[in-house]
Amino acid sequence: MRRERGVKPNEEDNFDFFSSESLITQFNQLTVGVKLAAFVIGIIALVVAGIGIMNIMLVSVTERTKEIGIRKSLGAKPRHILSQFLLEAVVLCNLGGIFGVLVGFGLGNVVTLFTSFEIEVPVHWAFIGLAFCSAVGIAFGLLPAIRASRLNPIDALRYE
């Protein structure tokens, strides 16, 4: 190439070579920012969803105060109340997670119909996503569950 382009031995090259490996490396460097942005957006979405779950569960505790008082007066232990509300929060989060996974798989299949791309979504990612949903349900459902489990039965029964 140097002889073809007339580059003298003491001069720098005025050409570059591009191989598939260099293009792959360049593409991977460009997608790091996109991956990082997607991760940050995902974390923000999980926090917002968690706050929504917490609000729903706090309203549920408030609306069911009398029920909690009746259960406690009949002998329900605080851990039973706590586990009930935590389970409700986890189920609520996982229902949303299952919906999201189904929409994701559906959109992936729609993309394959209209393009020549073969999209392969690893199934274990769906399970990891559902595990994150459970973690969000536990993390943001804990405060309402603790409040429900600490209610005094007499005050709960008087609540209007």
Accessible surface in RSA format (square Angstrom, percent):
REM  Atomic radii and reference values for relative SASA: ProtOr
REM  Chains: A
REM  Algorithm: Lee & Richards
REM  Probe-radius: 1.40
REM  Slices: 20
REM RES _ NUM      All-atoms   Total-Side   Main-Chain    Non-polar    All polar
REM                ABS   REL    ABS   REL    ABS   REL    ABS   REL    ABS   REL
RES MET A   1   115.43  59.8  75.31  49.8  40.13  95.5  46.36  39.4  69.07  91.5
RES ARG A   2    75.14  31.6  73.72  37.6   1.43   3.4  51.51  70.4  23.63  14.3
RES ARG A   3   224.44  94.2 199.90 101.9  24.54  58.4  86.33 118.0 138.10  83.7
RES GLU A   4   153.02  87.9 122.07  92.3  30.96  73.7  44.01  85.1 109.01  89.0
RES ARG A   5   118.94  49.9  87.31  44.5  31.63  75.3  23.25  31.8  95.69  58.0
RES GLY A   6    58.54  72.2   0.00   N/A  58.54  72.2  35.62  97.7  22.92  51.3
RES VAL A   7    16.80  11.1   3.62   3.3  13.18  31.8   4.34   3.8  12.46  33.8
RES LYS A   8   127.42  62.2 124.51  76.4   2.91   6.9  71.06  64.0  56.37  60.0
RES PRO A   9   132.73  96.7 104.80  95.5  27.93 101.5 109.95  90.8  22.78 141.6
RES ASN A  10   139.66  96.3  99.18  95.8  40.48  97.5  46.19 111.2  93.47  90.3
RES GLU A  11    89.33  51.3  77.01  58.3  12.32  29.3  33.57  64.9  55.76  45.5
RES GLU A  12   159.05  91.3 140.32 106.2  18.72  44.6  58.92 114.0 100.13  81.7
RES ASP A  13    78.42  54.9  53.75  53.5  24.67  58.3  12.10  28.5  66.32  66.1
RES ASN A  14    88.38  60.9  62.31  60.2  26.07  62.8  41.34  99.5  47.04  45.5
RES PHE A  15    30.42  15.2  12.28   7.6  18.13  47.2  21.77  13.2   8.64  24.7
RES ASP A  16   118.18  82.8  89.38  89.0  28.80  68.1  16.75  39.4 101.43 101.2
RES PHE A  17   155.10  77.6 131.48  81.4  23.62  61.5 133.25  80.8  21.85  62.5
RES PHE A  18   146.93  73.5 112.61  69.7  34.32  89.3 112.89  68.4  34.04  97.4
RES SER A  19    61.41  51.9  53.37  71.2   8.03  18.5  49.45 105.3  11.95  16.7
RES SER A  20    80.15  67.7  70.98  94.7   9.17  21.1  35.89  76.4  44.26  62.0
RES GLU A  21   136.35  78.3 133.83 101.2   2.52   6.0  48.61  94.0  87.73  71.6
RES SER A  22    46.38  39.2  35.98  48.0  10.39  23.9  42.08  89.6   4.30   6.0
RES LEU A  23    95.42  53.1  91.07  65.2   4.35  10.9  91.49  64.3   3.93  10.6
RES ILE A  24   105.05  59.8 103.04  76.8   2.00   4.8 105.05  75.6   0.00   0.0
RES THR A  25    72.27  51.4  69.81  70.8   2.45   5.9  48.49  65.1  23.78  35.9
RES GLN A  26    92.05  51.5  90.71  66.3   1.33   3.2  25.00  53.2  67.04  50.8
RES PHE A  27   127.29  63.7 125.78  77.9   1.50   3.9 126.91  76.9   0.37   1.1
RES ASN A  28    73.83  50.9  72.87  70.4   0.96   2.3  22.86  55.0  50.98  49.3
RES GLN A  29   125.90  70.4 108.74  79.5  17.16  40.8  39.77  84.7  86.13  65.3
RES LEU A  30   126.60  70.5 112.43  80.4  14.16  35.6 115.14  80.9  11.46  30.8
RES THR A  31    24.83  17.7  24.76  25.1   0.07   0.2  23.68  31.8   1.15   1.7
RES VAL A  32    91.03  59.9  89.98  81.5   1.05   2.5  90.46  78.6   0.58   1.6
RES GLY A  33    44.09  54.4   0.00   N/A  44.09  54.4  36.31  99.6   7.78  17.4
RES VAL A  34   103.92  68.4  99.76  90.3   4.15  10.0 102.69  89.2   1.22   3.3
RES LYS A  35   135.19  66.0 126.80  77.8   8.39  20.0  85.84  77.3  49.35  52.6
RES LEU A  36   112.71  62.8 108.74  77.8   3.97  10.0 112.16  78.8   0.55   1.5
RES ALA A  37    50.48  46.4  42.91  66.2   7.57  17.2  49.99  70.4   0.49   1.3
RES ALA A  38    61.63  56.7  48.19  74.4  13.44  30.6  53.37  75.2   8.26  21.9
RES PHE A  39   131.58  65.8 122.46  75.8   9.12  23.7 130.41  79.1   1.16   3.3
RES VAL A  40    71.62  47.1  70.19  63.5   1.43   3.4  71.62  62.2   0.00   0.0
RES ILE A  41   117.55  66.9 116.63  86.9   0.92   2.2 116.98  84.2   0.57   1.5
RES GLY A  42    31.47  38.8   0.00   N/A  31.47  38.8  30.76  84.4   0.71   1.6
RES ILE A  43    73.33  41.7  72.96  54.4   0.37   0.9  72.96  52.5   0.37   1.0
RES ILE A  44   100.60  57.2  98.72  73.5   1.88   4.5 100.60  72.4   0.00   0.0
RES ALA A  45    56.25  51.7  45.81  70.7  10.44  23.8  52.37  73.8   3.88  10.3
RES LEU A  46    53.86  30.0  53.31  38.1   0.55   1.4  53.83  37.8   0.03   0.1
RES VAL A  47    66.70  43.9  66.51  60.2   0.19   0.5  66.70  58.0   0.00   0.0
RES VAL A  48    93.89  61.8  90.29  81.7   3.60   8.7  90.72  78.8   3.17   8.6
RES ALA A  49    51.57  47.4  39.72  61.3  11.85  27.0  49.96  70.4   1.61   4.3
RES GLY A  50     0.00   0.0   0.00   N/A   0.00   0.0   0.00   0.0   0.00   0.0
RES ILE A  51    81.93  46.6  81.93  61.0   0.00   0.0  81.93  59.0   0.00   0.0
RES GLY A  52    29.45  36.3   0.00   N/A  29.45  36.3  28.80  79.0   0.65   1.5
RES ILE A  53    19.23  10.9  18.69  13.9   0.54   1.3  18.69  13.5   0.54   1.5
RES MET A  54    42.02  21.8  42.02  27.8   0.00   0.0  36.70  31.2   5.32   7.0
RES ASN A  55    79.20  54.6  77.93  75.3   1.27   3.1  22.92  55.2  56.28  54.4
RES ILE A  56    96.37  54.8  91.78  68.4   4.59  11.1  95.09  68.5   1.28   3.5
RES MET A  57     5.02   2.6   5.02   3.3   0.00   0.0   0.05   0.0   4.97   6.6
RES LEU A  58    42.19  23.5  41.08  29.4   1.11   2.8  41.45  29.1   0.74   2.0
RES VAL A  59    84.29  55.5  82.33  74.5   1.96   4.7  84.24  73.2   0.06   0.1
RES SER A  60    18.75  15.8  16.16  21.6   2.58   6.0  15.16  32.3   3.58   5.0
RES VAL A  61    10.77   7.1  10.77   9.7   0.00   0.0  10.77   9.4   0.00   0.0
RES THR A  62    70.59  50.2  66.49  67.4   4.10   9.8  44.70  60.0  25.89  39.1
RES GLU A  63   135.22  77.6  99.11  75.0  36.11  86.0  40.76  78.8  94.46  77.1
RES ARG A  64    57.16  24.0  54.81  27.9   2.36   5.6  33.21  45.4  23.95  14.5
RES THR A  65    10.29   7.3  10.07  10.2   0.21   0.5   4.98   6.7   5.30   8.0
RES LYS A  66    93.69  45.7  92.77  56.9   0.91   2.2  75.23  67.7  18.46  19.7
RES GLU A  67    69.50  39.9  64.70  48.9   4.81  11.4  35.92  69.5  33.59  27.4
RES ILE A  68     2.30   1.3   2.30   1.7   0.00   0.0   2.30   1.7   0.00   0.0
RES GLY A  69     0.00   0.0   0.00   N/A   0.00   0.0   0.00   0.0   0.00   0.0
RES ILE A  70    84.17  47.9  84.16  62.7   0.01   0.0  84.17  60.6   0.00   0.0
RES ARG A  71    76.49  32.1  73.29  37.4   3.19   7.6  31.46  43.0  45.03  27.3
RES LYS A  72    28.94  14.1  16.21   9.9  12.73  30.3   7.40   6.7  21.54  22.9
RES SER A  73    64.77  54.7  29.09  38.8  35.69  82.2  27.34  58.2  37.44  52.4
RES LEU A  74   148.51  82.7 113.01  80.8  35.50  89.2 117.22  82.3  31.29  84.2
RES GLY A  75    53.93  66.5   0.00   N/A  53.93  66.5  36.02  98.9  17.91  40.1
RES ALA A  76    22.25  20.5   7.37  11.4  14.88  33.9  13.16  18.5   9.09  24.1
RES LYS A  77   102.61  50.1 100.89  61.9   1.72   4.1  54.81  49.3  47.80  50.9
RES PRO A  78    73.66  53.7  73.41  66.9   0.25   0.9  73.66  60.8   0.00   0.0
RES ARG A  79   153.14  64.3 146.29  74.6   6.85  16.3  64.41  88.0  88.73  53.8
RES HIS A  80    76.15  41.6  72.79  50.6   3.36   8.6  53.33  55.0  22.82  26.6
RES ILE A  81     0.10   0.1   0.10   0.1   0.00   0.0   0.10   0.1   0.00   0.0
RES LEU A  82    47.59  26.5  47.59  34.0   0.00   0.0  47.59  33.4   0.00   0.0
RES SER A  83    61.74  52.2  56.71  75.7   5.02  11.6  44.40  94.5  17.34  24.3
RES GLN A  84    42.63  23.8  36.13  26.4   6.50  15.5  29.11  62.0  13.53  10.3
RES PHE A  85     0.67   0.3   0.67   0.4   0.00   0.0   0.67   0.4   0.00   0.0
RES LEU A  86    32.09  17.9  32.05  22.9   0.04   0.1  32.09  22.5   0.00   0.0
RES LEU A  87   115.01  64.1 111.44  79.7   3.57   9.0 114.50  80.4   0.52   1.4
RES GLU A  88    54.05  31.0  47.37  35.8   6.68  15.9  35.14  68.0  18.91  15.4
RES ALA A  89     0.00   0.0   0.00   0.0   0.00   0.0   0.00   0.0   0.00   0.0
RES VAL A  90    25.83  17.0  25.83  23.4   0.00   0.0  25.83  22.4   0.00   0.0
RES VAL A  91    73.55  48.4  71.61  64.8   1.94   4.7  73.35  63.7   0.21   0.6
RES LEU A  92    64.45  35.9  58.73  42.0   5.71  14.4  59.39  41.7   5.06  13.6
RES CYS A  93    13.13   9.9   5.27   5.9   7.86  18.5   7.24  18.3   5.89   6.4
RES ASN A  94    33.62  23.2  33.62  32.5   0.00   0.0  13.17  31.7  20.45  19.8
RES LEU A  95   108.48  60.4 102.56  73.4   5.92  14.9 103.03  72.4   5.45  14.7
RES GLY A  96    44.99  55.5   0.00   N/A  44.99  55.5  35.81  98.3   9.18  20.6
RES GLY A  97    11.56  14.3   0.00   N/A  11.56  14.3   9.24  25.4   2.32   5.2
RES ILE A  98    79.68  45.3  79.09  58.9   0.59   1.4  79.66  57.4   0.02   0.1
RES PHE A  99   140.35  70.2 138.30  85.7   2.05   5.3 140.11  84.9   0.24   0.7
RES GLY A 100    39.63  48.9   0.00   N/A  39.63  48.9  31.06  85.2   8.58  19.2
RES VAL A 101    38.01  25.0  30.20  27.3   7.81  18.8  36.49  31.7   1.52   4.1
RES LEU A 102   115.75  64.5 107.77  77.1   7.98  20.1 108.25  76.0   7.50  20.2
RES VAL A 103    65.32  43.0  59.07  53.5   6.25  15.1  64.86  56.4   0.46   1.2
RES GLY A 104    38.45  47.4   0.00   N/A  38.45  47.4  31.75  87.1   6.70  15.0
RES PHE A 105    63.23  31.6  59.97  37.1   3.26   8.5  60.58  36.7   2.65   7.6
RES GLY A 106    32.19  39.7   0.00   N/A  32.19  39.7  31.10  85.3   1.10   2.5
RES LEU A 107   110.81  61.7 109.72  78.5   1.09   2.7 109.79  77.1   1.01   2.7
RES GLY A 108    11.87  14.6   0.00   N/A  11.87  14.6  11.04  30.3   0.82   1.8
RES ASN A 109    95.16  65.6  94.83  91.6   0.34   0.8  22.59  54.4  72.58  70.2
RES VAL A 110    68.60  45.1  68.58  62.1   0.03   0.1  68.58  59.6   0.03   0.1
RES VAL A 111    60.11  39.6  57.19  51.8   2.93   7.1  60.11  52.2   0.00   0.0
RES THR A 112    46.08  32.8  32.00  32.4  14.08  33.6  22.05  29.6  24.03  36.3
RES LEU A 113   140.83  78.4 108.14  77.4  32.69  82.2 111.05  78.0  29.78  80.1
RES PHE A 114   165.49  82.8 131.96  81.7  33.53  87.2 137.92  83.6  27.56  78.9
RES THR A 115    58.24  41.4  38.82  39.4  19.43  46.3  48.26  64.8   9.98  15.1
RES SER A 116   114.17  96.5  77.81 103.8  36.36  83.8  56.54 120.4  57.63  80.7
RES PHE A 117   137.71  68.9 131.58  81.5   6.14  16.0 134.53  81.6   3.18   9.1
RES GLU A 118   169.32  97.2 137.50 104.0  31.81  75.7  53.73 103.9 115.59  94.4
RES ILE A 119    75.95  43.2  47.34  35.3  28.61  69.0  50.47  36.3  25.48  69.2
RES GLU A 120   156.83  90.0 130.88  99.0  25.95  61.8  50.18  97.1 106.64  87.1
RES VAL A 121    58.98  38.8  43.96  39.8  15.03  36.2  44.76  38.9  14.22  38.6
RES PRO A 122    39.62  28.9  31.46  28.7   8.16  29.7  39.62  32.7   0.00   0.0
RES VAL A 123    93.65  61.6  89.53  81.1   4.12   9.9  89.53  77.8   4.12  11.2
RES HIS A 124   105.41  57.6 102.06  70.9   3.35   8.6  71.87  74.1  33.54  39.0
RES TRP A 125   153.03  61.4 144.78  70.1   8.25  19.4 129.62  69.1  23.41  38.0
RES ALA A 126    14.21  13.1   8.28  12.8   5.93  13.5  13.68  19.3   0.53   1.4
RES PHE A 127   134.09  67.1 128.33  79.5   5.75  15.0 129.00  78.2   5.08  14.6
RES ILE A 128    86.96  49.5  85.10  63.4   1.86   4.5  86.88  62.6   0.08   0.2
RES GLY A 129    28.92  35.7   0.00   N/A  28.92  35.7  27.32  75.0   1.61   3.6
RES LEU A 130    41.49  23.1  40.59  29.0   0.90   2.3  41.02  28.8   0.47   1.3
RES ALA A 131    61.40  56.5  48.41  74.7  12.99  29.6  55.98  78.8   5.43  14.4
RES PHE A 132   109.72  54.9 108.17  67.0   1.54   4.0 109.43  66.3   0.29   0.8
RES CYS A 133    21.32  16.1  20.19  22.5   1.12   2.6   1.14   2.9  20.17  21.8
RES SER A 134    30.08  25.4  30.08  40.1   0.00   0.0  18.37  39.1  11.71  16.4
RES ALA A 135    54.17  49.8  45.88  70.8   8.29  18.9  51.32  72.3   2.85   7.6
RES VAL A 136    17.08  11.2  15.68  14.2   1.39   3.4  17.02  14.8   0.06   0.2
RES GLY A 137     0.00   0.0   0.00   N/A   0.00   0.0   0.00   0.0   0.00   0.0
RES ILE A 138    87.46  49.8  87.46  65.2   0.00   0.0  87.46  63.0   0.00   0.0
RES ALA A 139    65.94  60.6  40.63  62.7  25.31  57.6  47.90  67.5  18.04  47.8
RES PHE A 140    45.48  22.8  44.36  27.5   1.12   2.9  45.48  27.6   0.00   0.0
RES GLY A 141     0.12   0.1   0.00   N/A   0.12   0.1   0.00   0.0   0.12   0.3
RES LEU A 142    72.25  40.2  72.25  51.7   0.00   0.0  72.25  50.7   0.00   0.0
RES LEU A 143    79.94  44.5  77.05  55.1   2.89   7.3  78.69  55.3   1.25   3.4
RES PRO A 144     0.03   0.0   0.03   0.0   0.00   0.0   0.03   0.0   0.00   0.0
RES ALA A 145     0.00   0.0   0.00   0.0   0.00   0.0   0.00   0.0   0.00   0.0
RES ILE A 146    50.92  29.0  50.92  37.9   0.00   0.0  50.92  36.7   0.00   0.0
RES ARG A 147   129.76  54.5 123.70  63.1   6.06  14.4  41.05  56.1  88.72  53.8
RES ALA A 148     0.00   0.0   0.00   0.0   0.00   0.0   0.00   0.0   0.00   0.0
RES SER A 149     9.14   7.7   8.05  10.7   1.09   2.5   0.65   1.4   8.48  11.9
RES ARG A 150   186.38  78.3 156.35  79.7  30.02  71.5  57.28  78.3 129.10  78.2
RES LEU A 151    48.77  27.2  45.28  32.4   3.49   8.8  47.73  33.5   1.04   2.8
RES ASN A 152    73.12  50.4  65.07  62.9   8.06  19.4  22.84  55.0  50.28  48.6
RES PRO A 153    41.26  30.1  41.26  37.6   0.00   0.0  41.26  34.1   0.00   0.0
RES ILE A 154   103.07  58.7 102.04  76.0   1.03   2.5 102.81  74.0   0.26   0.7
RES ASP A 155    81.97  57.4  74.35  74.0   7.62  18.0  27.75  65.3  54.22  54.1
RES ALA A 156     1.53   1.4   0.00   0.0   1.53   3.5   1.45   2.0   0.08   0.2
RES LEU A 157    66.01  36.8  57.42  41.1   8.59  21.6  57.60  40.5   8.41  22.6
RES ARG A 158   173.15  72.7 153.28  78.1  19.87  47.3  64.33  87.9 108.81  65.9
RES TYR A 159   101.32  47.3  92.78  52.8   8.54  22.2  74.88  56.3  26.43  32.6
RES GLU A 160   179.14 102.8 122.73  92.8  56.42 134.3  79.69 154.1  99.45  81.2
END  Absolute sums over single chains surface
CHAIN  1 A    11875.7      10158.3       1717.3       8407.2       3468.5
END  Absolute sums over all chains
TOTAL         11875.7      10158.3       1717.3       8407.2       3468.5
